[in-house]
Amino acid sequence: MEMSPRWFPVRLTSTPGRVDVIGGTGNGWAGLLTTVAGPLLTNGQAIVVAGFSQQAVGRELAWLAASHGIAVNRSDLPGQLAHADLGQGFSPAELAESLAAAISTMRPSDADISLRHTDVELLRTVLDCLEGPFTAARLAAGLTVLLRGGDGDSTRTLSDRENIALSSAIDDVGKSERVQEELRFLRGMLDLLSQAEAARAPVPDPTNWWRAGQLTFLVCDDFVERRKDLTDRIVFHRLLHHLRKGRFAGGSGLLVVVGADHLGRDALEYMARHARTAGVRLVVFLEHLREDIQDTVGGSDSATVLMRLGNSREAAAAAAYIGHEYKFLVNQVTQQSGSTVTDGRSSSYGEQAGSTHTSGTGLDSSSSTSLSKSWQDSTNTSLALSTTAGSTASRLYEFTVEPTQLQTMPATAFLLVEGAAHGRRVVHGDCSPIATGWDQVSDEPLMADGHG
């Protein structure tokens, strides 16, 4: 007899613009990315994956795309970015804002917010004086001219006309200690980027990242941690700029940001807002559930996927987010048994004696004597058994999912939490790419009661 399915596809019942994936390992992320993005690729949608995690989470997805004849575009960063024209797709004012925003997120959260304004002004001054291309090395050289007044090797990187324009702008930016510190800081960041080993090909135009039926990987990896961090933020804000300008075809694809913990809550909320406006679905992979991220989880128009969280505090926070429910717990069981045995014996003895005499006329007379005795012995036995059983239950308000369960989930296991029409929906699933080959797998989701 054919057995009923035990495994069903998990589908979102809502249409969230943002999905947060929290916790998990590289293998788990790779499985989830493949099972979620694979069907979208085969449907002709565009997918852009910005990989900041330094884990090869897109290898299986790239293999799947190639096996179906789908174009795979990979950019290795910072190599392809270090010597590319950063102004491609930007006006000078937009590039100054984007670079200043990327660099400002590297500062502590309590840093002076006016520093970002100063960075914009300094970068805009350099960009207005340069004729292009706006490479990292040329921007660093322009900042050096403002800092040193045109002395040093930086002048050889720029044309004479550019050097003259920058020298004329020195008085405009001023020579205060604050300005000099910012010039040194900005020059150091851009100079560090320019020193990355050049890749074989420059980074393609960001407007070409988003093409129907194409998978684009932006892989950020570098042995210099500061340069890698800077590259992540520049790429993130370039994506944000193109979302804001509406250069991604709305409703036609997926933007995935992998390893976004270090980018900060404000930056992620900003991207989510512009992705929603552009009609692009955003998926953000976060390794940790830190305090600043806890405030954004479960926001409007979003769903959450929780994977393994080894840290006890993060697991407890995730369990609290999933919620509590009433449970009936048996806390007392009683059982009594007893028996009663009755055993008895009785004896009786009786004796009876009598005589009869009859007389008449003549010789007719008679007499008789009778004697009777009786004995009786009796015994009786009875057995009575009794059993009484009872239990006492109390209602408790406990975690729907215990924190320890989140800490010990398999690498590809997950919990989907979303707001649905019937109420909050919590579904347990597995994103292993080989799941489709398991026994008793259904082609259709189990949605009768809202659970998949």
Residue pairs with C-beta under 8 A, 6 or more apart in sequence:
3 440
4 440
5 440
5 441
5 442
6 439
6 440
6 441
7 435
7 438
7 440
7 441
7 442
8 441
8 442
8 444
8 445
8 446
8 452
9 442
9 443
9 444
9 445
9 452
10 416
10 427
10 429
10 445
10 452
11 445
11 447
11 452
12 303
12 416
12 418
13 418
13 420
13 421
13 425
13 447
13 450
14 303
14 418
14 419
14 420
14 421
16 281
16 301
16 302
16 303
16 418
17 272
17 275
17 276
17 281
17 282
17 301
17 302
18 272
18 275
18 276
18 281
18 282
18 283
18 284
18 299
18 301
18 302
18 303
19 281
19 282
19 283
19 284
19 302
19 303
19 304
19 305
20 284
20 286
20 296
20 297
20 302
20 303
20 304
20 305
21 29
21 32
21 283
21 284
21 285
21 286
21 304
21 305
21 307
21 414
22 286
22 288
22 289
22 293
22 297
22 304
22 305
22 306
22 307
22 309
22 318
23 286
23 287
23 288
23 289
23 306
23 307
23 308
23 309
23 314
23 318
23 406
24 32
24 285
24 287
24 307
24 308
24 411
24 414
25 307
25 308
25 411
26 53
26 55
26 56
26 57
27 411
27 412
28 307
28 308
28 411
28 412
28 413
28 414
28 431
29 53
29 55
29 57
29 258
29 285
29 307
30 55
30 56
30 57
30 58
30 59
30 60
30 61
31 60
31 411
31 412
31 431
31 432
31 433
32 305
32 307
32 412
32 414
32 431
33 49
33 57
33 58
33 60
33 61
33 256
33 258
34 60
34 61
34 64
34 431
34 433
35 431
35 432
35 433
35 435
36 283
36 431
37 47
37 49
37 61
37 215
37 254
37 256
38 61
38 64
40 47
40 253
40 254
41 47
41 61
41 64
41 65
41 68
41 70
41 213
41 215
42 68
42 70
44 212
44 213
45 212
45 213
45 252
45 253
45 254
46 210
46 211
46 212
46 213
46 214
46 216
46 248
46 249
46 252
46 253
46 254
47 214
47 215
47 216
47 253
47 254
47 255
47 256
48 209
48 210
48 216
48 218
48 239
48 253
48 254
48 255
48 256
49 58
49 61
49 215
49 216
49 217
49 218
49 256
49 258
50 218
50 220
50 235
50 236
50 239
50 255
50 256
50 257
50 258
51 57
51 58
51 217
51 218
51 219
51 220
51 258
51 259
52 220
52 232
52 235
52 236
52 257
52 258
52 259
52 260
52 262
52 263
53 258
53 259
53 285
53 287
54 220
54 221
54 228
54 259
55 258
55 259
57 258
57 285
58 217
58 219
58 258
60 433
61 215
62 72
62 74
62 215
62 217
65 71
65 72
65 215
66 72
70 213
70 214
70 215
71 211
71 213
71 214
71 215
72 214
72 215
72 216
72 217
73 204
73 208
73 209
73 214
73 215
73 216
73 217
74 216
74 217
74 219
75 81
75 203
75 204
75 216
75 217
75 218
75 219
76 199
76 219
76 221
77 203
77 218
77 219
77 220
77 221
77 222
77 231
77 235
78 193
78 196
78 220
78 222
78 227
78 228
78 230
78 231
79 196
79 197
79 198
79 199
80 199
80 201
80 202
80 203
81 136
81 193
81 196
81 203
81 231
81 234
81 235
82 135
82 136
82 193
82 194
82 195
82 196
82 197
82 198
82 199
83 135
83 136
83 137
83 194
83 198
83 202
84 135
84 202
84 203
85 132
85 133
85 134
85 135
85 202
86 95
86 99
86 134
86 135
86 136
86 139
86 234
87 95
87 127
87 132
87 133
87 134
88 205
88 206
89 205
89 206
89 207
89 238
89 241
89 242
89 247
90 98
90 241
92 124
92 127
92 128
92 134
93 124
94 241
95 123
95 127
95 134
96 120
96 123
96 124
96 127
97 120
98 234
98 237
98 238
98 240
98 241
99 119
99 123
99 234
99 237
100 116
100 119
100 120
100 123
101 116
101 237
102 230
102 233
102 234
102 236
102 237
103 119
103 185
103 186
103 189
103 230
103 233
104 111
104 115
104 116
104 119
105 233
105 263
105 264
105 267
106 189
106 229
106 230
106 233
107 115
109 264
115 182
118 178
118 179
118 182
119 182
119 186
121 173
122 143
122 146
122 173
122 179
122 182
122 183
122 186
123 139
123 186
125 146
125 169
125 172
125 173
126 139
126 142
126 143
126 146
126 166
127 134
127 139
127 142
128 165
128 169
129 142
129 162
129 165
129 166
129 169
130 138
130 139
130 142
130 158
130 162
131 159
131 161
131 162
135 194
136 190
136 191
136 193
136 194
137 157
137 190
137 191
137 194
138 157
138 158
139 190
140 154
140 187
140 190
140 191
140 194
141 154
141 155
141 157
141 158
142 154
142 158
142 162
142 166
143 183
143 186
143 187
143 190
144 152
144 154
144 187
145 154
145 155
145 158
145 163
145 166
145 167
145 170
146 166
146 169
146 170
146 173
146 183
147 180
147 183
147 184
147 187
148 154
149 167
149 170
150 163
150 166
150 167
155 163
158 166
173 179
173 183
189 230
192 224
192 226
192 227
192 230
193 227
193 230
193 231
193 234
195 227
196 222
196 224
196 227
196 231
206 238
206 239
206 242
206 247
207 242
207 247
209 216
209 218
209 242
210 216
210 242
210 247
210 248
210 249
210 253
212 249
212 252
212 253
218 235
220 228
220 231
220 232
220 235
221 228
222 228
222 231
229 262
232 262
232 263
233 263
236 257
236 260
236 263
236 267
236 271
237 267
239 255
239 257
239 271
240 267
240 270
240 271
240 274
242 248
243 255
243 271
243 274
243 275
243 277
243 278
243 280
244 274
244 278
246 278
248 255
248 278
248 280
250 278
250 279
250 280
251 279
251 280
253 280
253 281
254 280
254 281
254 282
254 283
255 275
255 280
255 281
255 282
255 283
256 282
256 283
256 284
256 285
257 263
257 268
257 271
257 282
257 283
257 284
257 285
258 285
259 285
259 286
259 287
260 268
260 284
260 285
260 286
261 286
261 287
261 288
261 290
261 293
264 292
265 292
265 293
265 295
265 296
268 284
268 293
268 296
269 296
271 282
272 282
272 284
272 299
272 302
275 281
275 282
276 282
276 301
286 293
288 311
288 314
289 297
289 309
289 314
289 317
289 318
290 314
294 317
294 321
297 304
297 321
298 304
298 321
298 417
303 416
303 417
303 418
303 419
304 321
304 416
304 417
304 418
305 414
305 415
305 416
305 417
306 318
306 321
306 322
306 406
306 414
306 415
306 417
307 409
307 411
307 413
307 414
307 415
308 406
308 407
308 408
308 409
308 410
308 411
308 413
309 315
309 318
309 406
309 407
310 407
312 403
312 407
315 403
315 404
315 406
315 407
316 403
318 403
318 406
319 399
319 400
319 401
319 402
319 403
319 406
320 399
321 417
322 399
322 400
322 401
322 415
322 417
322 426
323 399
323 400
323 424
323 426
324 397
324 398
324 399
324 400
325 397
325 398
325 400
326 395
326 396
326 397
327 395
327 396
327 397
327 398
328 393
328 394
328 395
328 396
329 393
329 394
329 395
329 396
330 391
330 392
330 393
331 392
331 393
331 394
332 391
332 392
333 389
333 390
333 391
333 392
334 388
334 389
334 390
334 391
334 392
335 387
335 388
335 389
335 390
336 387
336 388
336 389
337 385
337 386
337 387
337 388
338 385
338 386
338 387
339 383
339 384
339 385
339 386
340 382
340 383
340 384
340 385
340 386
341 381
341 382
341 383
341 384
342 380
342 381
342 382
342 383
342 384
343 380
343 381
344 379
344 380
344 381
345 377
345 378
345 379
345 380
346 377
346 378
346 379
347 375
347 376
347 377
347 378
348 374
348 375
348 376
349 373
349 374
349 375
349 376
350 373
350 374
350 375
351 371
351 372
351 373
351 374
352 370
352 371
352 372
352 373
353 369
353 370
353 371
353 372
354 369
354 370
354 371
355 367
355 368
355 369
355 370
356 367
356 368
356 369
356 370
357 365
357 366
357 367
357 368
358 365
358 366
358 367
359 365
400 426
401 415
401 426
406 415
410 430
412 430
412 431
412 432
413 428
413 429
413 430
413 431
414 428
414 429
414 430
414 431
415 426
415 427
415 428
415 429
416 425
416 426
416 427
416 428
416 429
416 452
417 424
417 425
417 426
418 424
418 425
419 425
420 450
422 450
423 450
425 450
425 451
427 451
427 452
429 452
435 441
445 452
446 452
